[in-house]
Amino acid sequence: MKIIVLAGGLSPERNVSLSSGTKIAQALRSLGHSVALVDMYFGLEDYPGLAGEALYEAAFPTRWERVDRQAPDLQEVKARRQWPGKGDFGPGVLELCQGADIVFLALHGQCGEDGRVQAAFDLLGIPYTGAGYLGNAMAMDKDLTKRLMKELVPTPEWRFAHYTEKDVDSLTSKTPVPCVVKPVDSGSSIGVVIAPDKKTLRAALLEGLKHGGRCVLEQFVSGRELTVGILDGKALPAIEIIPREGFYDYENKYQPGATEEVCPAPITPEQEREVGELAVTVFNALGLTVYSRADFILDEAGTFWFLEINTLPGMTPTSLLPQEAAAVGMDYPALCQHIIDSSLQEKRKQ
């Protein structure tokens, strides 16, 4: 098959996406596919002088394999693009995607995981991996997801805040602590702060203005952090996440050795079944397909609290979904192939 692996884009998670995309592209080539790895934002700028079939044989940039400790400066990213065109699709990207048998979406965050790319591809008749535009859009919005799920699964109390600097003091005084401050439409724990006190909360709200001043202020629930992959509507073995320092933030997610990950998680068979059923409930309620990954906290009383669901979970060397798939005997290339096959099967149903 001719496959475009689309990664990067203009998102705070672009470096994570490029790492995922590189590993996916390498795996698909190892299976004998013709594969081109394309940064959605820069497009053909990354391959000067190459076009057409030559792109499917081009070497993958090695600099994309590793995730930096800090999220990228998007203004600096914008300044580097030489192409004068506007929009998030760089030069030649849509034409390349239209010429492929399928596009493997390795995008993360606001650029690619919020449904806009999927909607554009639907209009252009471009097959792609993963869920459709509506499920992606709903799942990306943490407030909307929790509103839809609160009657179906346990989820911590929360409030949505759309605020400016003049609202910070009022929000700080009215919000109980400890709490968790989360940008409403971001991933990879970018901008997430656990606020044990009012001082930290206020600082987090001020910092959150950089992310648009739209956040979820969520009740802090203490406990063990677990995540459950869903593949074709069935739960994979849960994995427990134990950061060596702090919480499971951006750095702990992507720096090798920063977090201990135990798969299958050391929970009882009954708990494994329960958290798997909760993950599938969220998956189905949002109308998702193919694959996703849901995050939970298991508290001391034995309750699983749903936090959020990721519709394009990471596929980097330290990511969780591939570890869960490996626990049921599916290696990384097989997982990538399964995602493609399942996605094409879903397209045939439409």
C-alpha positions as CSV (number, residue, x, y, z in Angstrom):
1,M,0.0,0.0,0.0
2,K,1.0,3.6,-0.5
3,I,0.7,5.3,2.9
4,I,1.2,8.8,4.1
5,V,2.1,9.1,7.8
6,L,0.9,12.6,8.7
7,A,2.6,14.1,11.8
8,G,3.8,17.3,13.3
9,G,1.4,20.1,12.5
10,L,1.0,23.3,14.4
11,S,0.3,22.0,17.9
12,P,2.1,22.2,21.3
13,E,2.3,18.4,20.9
14,R,4.0,18.5,17.4
15,N,7.3,17.0,18.7
16,V,5.4,14.1,20.3
17,S,3.6,13.7,17.0
18,L,6.8,13.7,14.9
19,S,8.2,11.0,17.2
20,S,5.0,8.9,16.9
21,G,5.0,9.4,13.1
22,T,8.6,8.4,12.7
23,K,8.2,5.1,14.6
24,I,4.9,4.3,12.7
25,A,6.5,5.0,9.4
26,Q,9.5,2.8,10.2
27,A,7.2,0.0,11.3
28,L,5.1,0.2,8.1
29,R,8.1,0.2,5.9
30,S,9.3,-2.9,7.7
31,L,6.1,-4.6,6.6
32,G,6.8,-3.8,3.0
33,H,4.5,-0.7,2.5
34,S,5.5,2.3,0.5
35,V,5.6,5.0,3.1
36,A,6.1,8.8,3.1
37,L,6.4,10.6,6.4
38,V,5.1,14.2,6.2
39,D,5.0,17.1,8.6
40,M,1.5,18.5,8.1
41,Y,2.7,22.1,8.6
42,F,5.9,22.1,6.6
43,G,4.9,19.6,3.9
44,L,7.4,19.4,1.0
45,E,9.7,21.9,2.6
46,D,11.2,19.0,4.5
47,Y,12.1,17.2,1.2
48,P,13.6,19.8,-1.2
49,G,13.8,18.6,-4.7
50,L,11.8,15.5,-4.1
51,A,8.2,14.8,-5.4
52,G,5.9,12.0,-6.3
53,E,7.1,8.5,-5.9
54,A,10.5,9.6,-4.6
55,L,8.9,10.7,-1.4
56,Y,7.9,7.2,-0.6
57,E,11.6,6.2,-0.6
58,A,13.0,9.2,1.2
59,A,14.9,8.7,4.5
60,F,13.0,9.7,7.6
61,P,14.6,12.7,9.4
62,T,16.4,11.3,12.4
63,R,15.9,14.5,14.4
64,W,12.2,13.6,14.7
65,E,12.7,10.5,16.6
66,R,13.3,12.0,20.1
67,V,10.9,14.2,22.0
68,D,12.4,17.3,23.6
69,R,12.0,17.9,27.3
70,Q,9.9,21.0,26.6
71,A,7.0,21.6,24.3
72,P,7.9,23.7,21.2
73,D,7.5,27.4,20.8
74,L,4.8,27.6,18.1
75,Q,5.7,31.2,17.1
76,E,9.2,30.0,16.4
77,V,7.8,27.1,14.4
78,K,5.6,29.5,12.3
79,A,8.6,31.7,11.7
80,R,10.5,28.8,10.2
81,R,8.0,28.0,7.4
82,Q,9.2,29.5,4.1
83,W,6.1,28.8,2.1
84,P,3.9,32.0,2.0
85,G,0.6,30.1,2.0
86,K,-1.9,30.3,4.8
87,G,-3.4,27.6,6.9
88,D,-2.2,24.5,8.7
89,F,-1.7,22.3,5.6
90,G,1.8,23.0,4.2
91,P,2.8,22.9,0.6
92,G,1.8,19.7,-1.3
93,V,0.3,18.0,1.8
94,L,-3.3,17.6,0.5
95,E,-2.2,16.5,-2.9
96,L,0.1,13.9,-1.4
97,C,-2.7,12.6,0.9
98,Q,-5.1,12.4,-2.1
99,G,-2.7,10.2,-3.9
100,A,-2.2,7.7,-1.1
101,D,-4.2,4.6,-0.3
102,I,-4.6,5.8,3.3
103,V,-3.3,8.5,5.6
104,F,-2.1,7.2,9.0
105,L,-2.8,10.1,11.4
106,A,0.1,10.4,13.8
107,L,-1.1,13.9,14.8
108,H,-1.7,14.8,18.5
109,G,-3.5,17.7,20.2
110,Q,-5.4,20.6,18.7
111,C,-3.9,20.0,15.3
112,G,-5.4,16.7,14.2
113,E,-7.0,15.3,17.3
114,D,-9.9,17.8,17.4
115,G,-11.7,16.6,14.3
116,R,-10.8,19.4,11.9
117,V,-8.4,17.4,9.8
118,Q,-10.8,14.4,9.7
119,A,-13.6,16.7,8.5
120,A,-11.4,18.1,5.8
121,F,-10.4,14.6,4.7
122,D,-14.0,13.4,4.7
123,L,-14.9,16.3,2.3
124,L,-12.0,15.4,0.0
125,G,-12.6,11.6,0.1
126,I,-9.2,10.8,1.7
127,P,-9.2,7.6,3.8
128,Y,-7.5,8.0,7.2
129,T,-6.9,6.1,10.4
130,G,-8.9,6.3,13.6
131,A,-12.3,7.8,14.6
132,G,-14.2,10.4,12.6
133,Y,-14.4,14.1,13.0
134,L,-17.3,14.2,15.5
135,G,-15.9,11.7,18.0
136,N,-12.5,13.4,17.9
137,A,-14.1,16.9,18.4
138,M,-16.1,15.8,21.4
139,A,-13.3,13.8,23.1
140,M,-10.8,16.7,22.6
141,D,-13.1,19.0,24.7
142,K,-12.5,17.9,28.3
143,D,-15.5,19.8,29.6
144,L,-17.9,18.5,26.9
145,T,-16.6,14.9,27.4
146,K,-17.2,15.1,31.2
147,R,-20.7,16.6,30.6
148,L,-21.6,13.6,28.4
149,M,-20.0,11.0,30.7
150,K,-21.1,12.2,34.1
151,E,-24.2,10.0,34.2
152,L,-22.4,7.0,32.7
153,V,-19.1,6.7,34.6
154,P,-17.6,8.2,37.8
155,T,-15.7,11.4,37.0
156,P,-14.3,14.0,39.4
157,E,-16.3,17.2,40.0
158,W,-15.3,20.1,37.8
159,R,-16.1,23.5,36.5
160,F,-15.3,25.0,33.1
161,A,-13.8,28.5,33.1
162,H,-13.3,30.9,30.2
163,Y,-11.5,33.8,31.8
164,T,-9.2,36.8,31.3
165,E,-6.6,38.2,33.7
166,K,-9.1,40.3,35.5
167,D,-11.0,37.1,36.5
168,V,-8.1,35.3,38.0
169,D,-8.4,36.5,41.6
170,S,-12.2,35.7,41.7
171,L,-11.6,32.3,40.2
172,T,-8.9,31.6,42.7
173,S,-11.0,32.5,45.7
174,K,-14.1,30.5,44.5
175,T,-12.2,27.3,43.5
176,P,-11.7,24.7,46.3
177,V,-8.2,23.3,46.6
178,P,-6.5,20.9,46.0
179,C,-7.6,20.9,42.4
180,V,-6.2,20.2,38.9
181,V,-6.0,22.9,36.3
182,K,-6.3,21.6,32.8
183,P,-6.5,23.4,29.4
184,V,-9.8,22.4,28.0
185,D,-8.5,21.2,24.6
186,S,-4.8,20.2,25.0
187,G,-3.1,16.9,25.6
188,S,0.2,15.4,26.8
189,S,-0.4,17.1,30.1
190,I,0.7,20.4,28.6
191,G,-0.5,23.2,30.9
192,V,-1.7,20.8,33.5
193,V,-1.0,21.8,37.1
194,I,-1.9,20.1,40.4
195,A,-2.7,23.0,42.7
196,P,-2.5,22.1,46.4
197,D,-3.1,25.6,47.5
198,K,-4.4,29.0,46.4
199,K,-1.0,30.4,45.5
200,T,-0.3,27.6,43.1
201,L,-3.8,27.8,41.7
202,R,-3.5,31.5,41.0
203,A,-0.1,31.0,39.3
204,A,-1.6,28.2,37.2
205,L,-4.5,30.3,36.1
206,L,-2.2,33.1,35.0
207,E,0.0,30.6,33.1
208,G,-3.2,29.2,31.6
209,L,-3.8,32.5,29.8
210,K,-1.1,31.4,27.4
211,H,-3.3,28.5,26.5
212,G,-6.3,30.7,25.7
213,G,-7.8,31.1,29.2
214,R,-10.1,28.2,28.8
215,C,-9.7,25.4,31.3
216,V,-11.2,22.7,33.4
217,L,-10.8,23.1,37.2
218,E,-11.2,19.6,38.4
219,Q,-11.5,18.1,41.9
220,F,-8.2,16.4,42.8
221,V,-8.6,12.7,43.4
222,S,-5.6,10.9,45.0
223,G,-4.8,7.4,43.9
224,R,-3.1,5.2,41.4
225,E,-3.1,6.3,37.8
226,L,-4.1,3.7,35.2
227,T,-4.8,3.9,31.5
228,V,-6.7,1.5,29.3
229,G,-6.3,1.1,25.5
230,I,-9.4,0.3,23.4
231,L,-8.9,-1.6,20.1
232,D,-11.9,-2.3,18.0
233,G,-14.2,-1.6,20.9
234,K,-12.5,-4.1,23.3
235,A,-10.3,-3.1,26.2
236,L,-6.6,-4.0,26.3
237,P,-4.9,-4.8,29.6
238,A,-4.7,-1.8,31.9
239,I,-1.3,-0.2,32.6
240,E,-0.3,1.5,35.8
241,I,1.8,4.7,35.5
242,I,4.2,5.5,38.4
243,P,6.3,8.7,37.7
244,R,9.6,8.6,39.6
245,E,9.1,12.3,40.5
246,G,6.1,14.5,40.5
247,F,3.1,13.6,38.4
248,Y,2.7,12.2,34.8
249,D,3.5,15.5,33.1
250,Y,5.0,16.2,29.6
251,E,8.6,15.4,30.6
252,N,7.7,12.3,32.5
253,K,5.6,11.0,29.6
254,Y,8.3,11.2,27.0
255,Q,11.7,11.0,28.6
256,P,13.0,7.4,28.8
257,G,13.2,6.1,32.4
258,A,11.2,9.0,33.9
259,T,8.2,6.8,34.7
260,E,7.7,3.2,35.7
261,E,4.9,1.6,33.7
262,V,3.5,-1.7,34.8
263,C,1.5,-3.8,32.3
264,P,-0.7,-5.6,33.0
265,A,-1.5,-3.3,36.0
266,P,-1.3,-5.1,39.4
267,I,-5.1,-5.0,40.0
268,T,-7.5,-7.8,40.7
269,P,-9.3,-9.6,37.8
270,E,-12.5,-7.9,38.9
271,Q,-10.9,-4.5,38.8
272,E,-9.4,-5.2,35.4
273,R,-12.9,-6.1,34.1
274,E,-14.5,-3.1,35.7
275,V,-12.0,-0.5,34.4
276,G,-12.1,-2.1,30.9
277,E,-15.9,-1.8,30.9
278,L,-15.7,1.8,31.9
279,A,-13.2,2.6,29.1
280,V,-15.4,0.9,26.5
281,T,-18.5,2.7,27.8
282,V,-16.8,6.1,27.2
283,F,-15.5,4.9,23.8
284,N,-18.9,3.8,22.6
285,A,-20.8,6.8,24.1
286,L,-18.6,9.2,22.1
287,G,-19.1,7.2,18.9
288,L,-15.4,6.4,18.6
289,T,-14.0,3.7,16.4
290,V,-10.8,1.8,15.8
291,Y,-8.7,2.7,18.8
292,S,-8.3,5.1,21.7
293,R,-6.9,5.2,25.3
294,A,-8.8,6.2,28.4
295,D,-7.2,7.5,31.6
296,F,-8.4,6.8,35.2
297,I,-7.5,7.3,38.9
298,L,-8.1,4.3,41.2
299,D,-8.7,5.7,44.7
300,E,-8.2,4.1,48.1
301,A,-11.9,3.1,48.3
302,G,-11.6,1.1,45.0
303,T,-13.4,3.6,42.8
304,F,-12.2,4.2,39.2
305,W,-12.5,7.9,38.3
306,F,-12.6,8.6,34.5
307,L,-10.3,11.6,33.6
308,E,-10.2,11.8,29.8
309,I,-10.0,9.8,26.6
310,N,-7.4,10.2,23.8
311,T,-8.5,9.5,20.3
312,L,-5.0,9.4,18.7
313,P,-2.9,8.1,21.6
314,G,0.8,8.4,21.4
315,M,2.9,5.9,19.5
316,T,6.4,7.1,20.6
317,P,9.0,4.7,22.0
318,T,7.7,5.5,25.5
319,S,4.0,5.4,24.7
320,L,1.4,3.3,26.5
321,L,-0.9,1.8,23.9
322,P,1.9,-0.2,22.2
323,Q,2.8,-1.7,25.6
324,E,-0.8,-2.7,26.2
325,A,-1.0,-4.3,22.7
326,A,2.3,-6.1,23.4
327,A,0.7,-7.6,26.5
328,V,-1.8,-9.5,24.3
329,G,0.9,-10.6,21.8
330,M,0.6,-7.8,19.2
331,D,4.0,-6.2,18.4
332,Y,4.4,-2.6,17.2
333,P,4.3,-3.3,13.4
334,A,1.3,-5.6,13.9
335,L,-0.5,-2.9,15.9
336,C,0.1,-0.3,13.1
337,Q,-1.2,-2.8,10.5
338,H,-4.2,-3.6,12.6
339,I,-5.1,0.1,12.9
340,I,-4.9,0.5,9.1
341,D,-7.0,-2.6,8.5
342,S,-9.6,-1.7,11.0
343,S,-9.8,1.9,9.7
344,L,-10.4,0.8,6.2
345,Q,-13.1,-1.6,7.4
346,E,-14.8,1.3,9.1
347,K,-14.7,3.4,5.9
348,R,-16.3,0.6,4.0
349,K,-19.3,0.7,6.4
350,Q,-20.0,4.3,5.6
